[in-house]
Amino acid sequence: MRQKKKSKSACCCWSILALVVAAIVATILLVVLIKTKPDDESGAPGAPVKKYADALTLAMQFFDIQKSGKLEKNQIDWRGDSGLKDGSEAKLDLSKGMYDAGDHMKFGFPMAFTATVLSWAILEYGDQMQVVDQLEPARGSLKWITDYLINAHPSENVLYIQVGDPKLDHSCWNRPEDMTEKRPLRQVNTSAAGTEVAAETAAALASASLVFKAVDSTYATSLLKHAKQLFAFADKYRKSYSISIPEVQSFYNSTGYGDELLWAAGWLYHATGDKTYFEYATGDTAEDYGNWGNPTWFSWDNKLAGAQVLLSRVSYFGSKDVSNNDVLGKYRETAEAVMCGFLPNSPTATESRTENGLIWVSEWNALQQSVSSAFLAVVYSDYMLTSRTAKISCSGTDFKPSDLRDFAISQANYVLGDNPMKMSYVVGYGDNYPQQVHHRGASIPADESPTCKEGFKWLEADTLNPNIATGALVGGPFLNDTYIDARNNSMQGEPSTYNSALLVGLLSGLVTTSSVVQSFA
């Protein structure tokens, strides 16, 4: 008996069914592959974005400009050795380290913060830095600071936190190579404690120990030893360094030390895996100083937002016995409140921004908050991407990781010239950037050696700086998006190392498209 031919419609149905089954199988295989991806695999960085790569290369050079001491492999032709006798009155070698801004002071509090942020940038985005040949320069600049910080900690409960007399230093305008004024030292100890500066230094050395663990384990061990001692000192002898050393109030006044204690404990937990530090960061000190649900600005003075993002990392990637901790959840919730404040379309968006979208909090050093906010945003967006977290909710409105990255890009692009002034605020980037940066070394010809007072003629001169402070991030625009390029305009025109560290972190996060590692270890 002859079989009937199958109808065309029946064949079509079977074909469709086969395709559906194949699609389901392929989807299952894809899910299995994703779920079995190794925990520490972050994925290879993508092709670099040229403008961010160029800006990152320039920004890294500013650290070389700020170095004190016997310069090694000096790439800055107008810089030379300086501060070689720093620390000699205490029989210490404090010649290294970096001048904080356009002057010749070494302030330990912002210098330690510079090191912590630079370490964080390397730990999150070292692979991206490597793509554009900036990983080794970053490590080198970090070590220049941590060498100084180790030497500044000669015993468990003593930390030298300042080199130079700020009033005397600011009465001069000369090159660092020509300094002749006295360089007195200031220290914190058990009778004149300084919790925030000791804790910040502990954070710097703990985070740096993770950076150097794989390349110089002996050095990393030394860093961690000092970090543990400094944290114990900071916690046991609780007192603000602004009270112990009143002269710092006019320069780097601290508004409190609780944030540094939590920040340092977070870094020590990452560096050691010791749950004692985790318990500290989620214990009574966290309840006392966590300021849950209240977004703050990340800066050299206030580390709370940074600590909230850093501890969120544990919530995202930590083992179950710690990641489900209730207080850790408060860190993450507050970190997300910080993120919601950044996003311009969020119901809780901050009003602290210019008409052109730049985060703007203070007319002094305005770009610190712009760049620090963008850095935290790009880090948090990568935590979300790596953990496959699809969204955060801002008072009922959802936002994706890409929204945070877009915010970070908007801030970076403004800094690099997408602004009403059409000016790059990174010296050396583009064709239009500040020419009269408030920076002593940049303002005086390298073949001149003026005395303390003679150099003021260059401060007052209405001429272009003879030396380019390559990579310097100046203070930034006023609220109306304007900038006055005048050397004596220190409010807008003075660069700093801590701003540069934040900028390096931001640019490293944007230079390629990639996620982050799930463990610093």
PEPEVEN-V991900 format. One record per backbone hydrogen bond with DSSP energy under -1.0 kcal/mol. NH is the residue of the N-H (numbers start at 1). CO is the residue of the C=O. Records with the same first field share a line. If there is no record, write none. Layout:
NH->CO / CO
This chain:
11->7
12->8
13->9
14->10
15->11
16->12
17->13
18->14
19->15
20->16
21->17
22->18
23->19
24->20
25->21
26->22
27->23
28->24
29->25
30->26
31->27
32->28
33->29
34->30
35->31
36->32
37->34
41->38
49->511
53->49
54->50
55->51
56->52
57->53
58->54
59->55
60->56
61->58
65->61
66->62
68->97
69->82
79->76
82->69
86->83
88->85
90->87
91->88
92->87
94->86
97->144
99->66
100->105
106->163
108->161
111->107
112->108
113->109
114->110
115->111
116->112
117->113
118->114
119->115
120->116
121->117
122->118
123->119
124->120
125->121
126->122
129->125
130->126
131->127
133->130
134->129
138->134
139->135
140->136
141->137
142->138
143->139
144->140
145->141
146->142
147->143
149->145
150->146
151->147
152->148
153->150
158->155
159->188
160->152
161->186
162->186
163->106
164->184
169->165
170->166
172->169
173->452
178->175
179->176
186->162
188->159
189->192
195->239
198->194
199->195
200->196
201->197
202->198
203->199
204->200
205->201
206->202
207->203
208->204
209->205
210->206
211->207
212->208
216->212
220->216
221->217
222->218
223->219
224->220
225->221
226->222
227->223
228->224
229->225
230->226
231->227
232->228
233->229
234->230
235->231
236->232
237->233
243->240
244->240
245->241
248->245
249->246
251->248
252->248
261->257
262->258
263->259
264->260
265->261
266->262
267->263
268->264
269->265
270->266
271->267
272->268
273->269
277->274
279->275
280->276
281->277
282->278
283->280
287->283
288->284
289->285
290->286
294->291
299->302
307->303
308->304
309->305
310->306
311->307
312->308
313->309
315->311
316->312
317->313
318->314
322->319
323->319
324->320
325->322
329->325
330->326
331->327
332->328
333->329
334->330
335->331
336->332
337->333
338->334
339->335
340->336
341->337
342->338
343->339
346->343
349->346
350->341
353->351
354->358
357->354
360->352
365->491
367->475
368->365
371->367
372->368
373->369
374->370
375->371
376->372
377->373
378->374
379->375
380->376
381->377
382->378
383->379
384->380
385->381
386->382
387->383
388->385
389->384
392->399
394->397
397->394
399->392
404->400
405->401
406->402
407->403
408->404
409->405
410->406
411->407
412->408
413->409
414->410
415->411
416->412
417->414
418->413
419->417
422->419
424->432
425->415
427->472
429->426
438->493
439->437
440->102
443->439
444->440
448->445
455->451
456->453
457->454
458->455
460->456
463->461
465->435
467->442
470->468
471->427
472->469
474->425
476->492
478->482
481->478
486->484
489->486
490->488
493->489
494->490
497->100
500->496
501->497
502->498
503->499
504->500
505->501
506->502
507->503
508->504
509->505
510->506
511->507
